[in-house]
């Protein structure tokens, strides 16, 4: 089983994604003026959610990449 599918790794990847999303959402609350004319809070939150999904997928692929490299002996 690939390591990124193990419960503990999936939990950590999920927590990292949640942290990313929470931090990005806070940006709007901290300085909404930088979003004027580009995003409402609702549209920003929607964009953050979509980015979070892609971020999670990218993290899983990155973990898989390093797992394969380890199995191939690239760090010996």
Secondary structure, DSSP 8 states (H G I E B T S, - for coil): --GGGSHHHHHHHHHHHHHHHHHHHHHHHH-GGGGTTT--HHHHHHHHHHHHHHHHHHHHHHHHHHHHHHHTTTT-
